[in-house]
Amino acid sequence: MNFDLTEERQMLQDTLRRYLRDKYDTETRNTIIESDDGISAEIWAELAELGVIGALFTEEQGGFGGAGFDIAVVFEELGRAGVVEPFLDTAVLGGRLIAATGTDAQKEVVEQVITGGAHLALAHGEPVSRYDLTHVETTLTAEGDDIVLNGRKAVVVNAEAAGHLIVSARESGAVHEAEGISLVLVPADAAGLTMRGYPMLAGGRAAEVTLDDVRLPASARLGAAGQGWGPLSDTLALAHVALAAETLGAMDSATALTNEYLGTRQQFGRPIGTFQALQHRMADMLIELEQARSAVINAAGYLQSDTRTRDLNIAGARNLIARVGRLVAEESIQLHGGIAMTQEYELAHIAKRIVMTDHRFGDADYHLERFIELSAA
Amino acid sequence: MDLSYSPEEQAFRAEVRAFLEASLTPEMADKVRQGHDTLTKEDIEHWHATLNARGWLAQNWPKEFGGAAWNAVQRHIFEEEAARANAPRIVPFGLSMLAPVLMKFGSKEQQDHYLPRILDGTDWWCQGYSEPGAGSDLASLKTKAVRDGDHYIVNGQKTWTTLGQHANWIFCLVRTDPDAKQQEGISFLLIDMDAPGIEVRPIILLDGTHEVNEVWFTDVKVPVENLVGEENKGWTYAKYLLTHERTNIAGVGFSQAGLDSVKRIAKAERANGKPLIQNPHFAARIAQVEIDLMALSTSNLRIVSKAAAGEAPGIEASMLKVKGTVIRQEINDLARRAVGPYALPFPSESVDGDNNPIGPDYAGPLAAQYFNYRKLSIFGGSNEVQRNIIAKTMMGGAGR
């Protein structure tokens, strides 16, 4: 047993933490959130330069990491600093999915992603699919050498910045079936593709995407026809580790801010942290935070195991982190009082990041049900 | 024991319901549904005027001052019906906070001047209590007023001033005797917001809304006749005011309306091919909060009946505040869960120029409201302060 990070990962963590501490304060982030793009191109380029994106890919994919703990280290730091830039969407969901399924020509996009030169988005969820991840109504019809896409994709994060969208579409089978889902690499400027973009509550942007007779050569398919679910669910496993680690980092920030505030805020002639009622609540948060840390280690550590072990640990981690996340976000705000409700205070954003993670690829209840299902299997 | 309303009370409820159906426009109700921050100053003034025309604006005022003189049960019935109909909430600062203080401690001149102006909407009052260093420990406030001839000169800063951006008057707690013990050197002052030296700065909350402000005072001249009651007795008046702030503290009507809304949403949302409300985990969450709310509703009525019989609520109000806010916050948590990925968009962008929503039309404000309503357990005496009051009162020496 060894719970230490490797030297390389330790260095990555230190570098990234230092960079974000120096460059990504509350005011800088609020300016980014309020900008039209919702992304800082400068910070994106600098982080790519530091190797943050490369760390999310394996060596054979052109990176220098790509394992569960690489993803966890990067996203924990991104979460700690409340980074709103779309590393999950461009690198993990987009880049890793293309790396797993693409032809050599398609994989050129991955190289651009690693150097910070391209953005991607996964257009998978639909207006009524909620967290039912095999629910795909968007259709793919083969017509000669072409394929034609029709349908609507919901809350596609980073769609407007993306040069390409990875669209899931049903080529065969019933609406809920895993079998029959195809993946297609769609240029953002394809005729028939329209977007309605909007900012999100916790930063970043998303769009509702409509595909109206989008016609592409059959070579735009990623992987084999109707066989998209396998690589998609493998990529979602990576995303779950990333989301869990990001929330862990954000919770670490929230508890640190709260701890500091309890030590400095004076009421009734003494620091409020001297009140035992508040001390016990702080202690409970710290206990739960360590539970969350271990859950992330479980999810990252079993990422390469058999699918059942992997998914059981992921479902467990995301359920636990959703529960702890709500506790930490709400208690941190409460122990601060009004100040934590204001946009200019760091915790307000961190708390939003923590809670809104619960709305990406399954909330606490979804992952509980998934865990029950997998335990019974 | 009899849990039913009397025939008179039932008739009153029917009257309130008919009034709301006739007077509340669908547009206004829709704005309230979309979140109170969508209401403009004019919307609120219009609703106040509508209620005033019916004689129902100043519900707790005696008839001699133009009030409705409702008892606690009648007020409870109105709150319940108003929440059910999505009527705007009555802004309480002038009507149910300042007015009772003026009636009890103000001069005849102050009563004659200010009370009619509260009723007809001439004045919009805000509350100058909290300061950056005086939150839960309100008595440590530092804003000072120094007597100079016929005036006080006021310097300092108030914060969390709700809807201060709309107000033309503010009632303030100020320190008039810096040498007295904390609670004994405080006075209650009425200040014209147009006076030179006052600056209102917005505080933007985490959901992007502007409902609270900082109010800064730099050498503001306030005529001595704007002092309420006696100098250095302000803390007594403030405590009296706080007991009035605590009417309807349980918010049962609003929670019931919120719960009904969550159920409607959970029927419309689908999870794994079935209505979300049939999902056992979500159904259990709804049931749990509904069970709590049923009990709270009866707790509230027990206290409301006592109040209607003239008994002043003590620690019961603190208990209702803690439980009521926790339940309300749980309901808002369910609402954001219910809409799944459509909780992610920023609410002000949730409709486009043609009023088309991004996702389902109910989804827009829910996640933002979840965050906004974290304030409920913080303001009006935080839940920690309420627990202190309960423990001190109930535990005697051991709770000190």
Contacts between the chains, C-beta under 8 A, distances in Angstrom:
chain1	res1	chain2	res2	distance
A	125	B	341	5.7
A	127	B	359	6.7
A	128	B	270	5.9
A	130	B	269	7.0
A	130	B	270	6.8
A	130	B	271	5.5
A	130	B	340	4.2
A	130	B	341	6.9
A	131	B	271	7.4
A	131	B	340	6.2
A	131	B	341	7.7
A	132	B	271	7.0
A	132	B	272	5.4
A	132	B	273	7.5
A	154	B	341	6.3
A	154	B	342	7.3
A	154	B	359	6.9
A	155	B	341	4.5
A	155	B	342	6.6
A	155	B	344	5.4
A	155	B	345	7.1
A	155	B	359	7.7
A	157	B	344	7.8
A	176	B	272	8.0
A	176	B	273	6.6
A	196	B	352	6.8
A	196	B	358	7.2
A	198	B	345	5.2
A	198	B	346	6.4
A	198	B	349	4.1
A	198	B	350	7.6
A	198	B	358	6.2
A	199	B	345	7.6
A	199	B	346	4.5
A	199	B	349	6.0
A	200	B	344	4.9
A	200	B	345	5.9
A	200	B	346	5.8
A	201	B	207	7.4
A	201	B	343	7.6
A	201	B	344	6.5
A	201	B	345	6.9
A	201	B	346	5.1
A	201	B	347	7.1
A	201	B	367	5.4
A	201	B	368	6.2
A	201	B	371	7.8
A	202	B	344	7.7
A	206	B	344	6.3
A	206	B	345	6.8
A	208	B	358	6.0
A	266	B	133	7.3
A	267	B	135	6.5
A	267	B	136	5.3
A	267	B	137	3.9
A	267	B	140	7.3
A	268	B	136	7.8
A	268	B	137	4.8
A	268	B	140	7.7
A	269	B	140	7.9
A	277	B	384	6.6
A	277	B	387	7.3
A	278	B	384	7.4
A	326	B	333	7.4
A	330	B	329	7.9
A	330	B	374	6.6
A	333	B	374	5.0
A	333	B	378	7.7
A	334	B	374	7.3
A	334	B	377	6.0
A	334	B	378	6.7
A	334	B	382	7.8
A	334	B	383	7.5
A	337	B	135	5.5
A	337	B	136	7.1
A	337	B	378	5.4
A	337	B	382	6.4
A	338	B	130	7.6
A	338	B	135	6.6
A	338	B	159	7.7
A	338	B	160	5.4
A	338	B	212	8.0
A	338	B	375	7.3
A	338	B	378	5.6
A	338	B	379	7.0
A	340	B	206	7.9
A	341	B	205	5.3
A	341	B	206	5.6
A	341	B	374	6.5
A	341	B	375	5.7
A	341	B	378	7.1
A	342	B	203	5.5
A	342	B	204	6.9
A	342	B	205	6.2
A	342	B	206	6.8
A	343	B	204	4.4
A	343	B	205	6.5
A	343	B	206	5.6
A	343	B	208	7.1
A	344	B	204	7.3
A	348	B	205	7.9
A	348	B	206	3.7
A	349	B	206	7.5
A	351	B	206	7.2
A	351	B	371	7.5
A	352	B	206	6.4
A	352	B	371	6.5
A	355	B	336	7.8
A	355	B	367	7.9
A	355	B	370	7.4
A	355	B	371	7.6
A	356	B	343	7.1
A	356	B	344	6.3
A	356	B	367	7.0
A	358	B	337	7.6
A	359	B	336	7.8
A	359	B	340	6.5
A	359	B	341	5.5
A	359	B	343	4.7
A	359	B	344	5.4
A	359	B	367	7.6
A	360	B	341	7.1
A	360	B	344	7.6
A	363	B	337	5.9
A	363	B	340	7.4
A	365	B	279	7.2
A	365	B	281	4.2
A	365	B	282	6.2
A	365	B	285	7.9
A	365	B	337	7.4
A	368	B	281	6.4
A	369	B	281	6.7
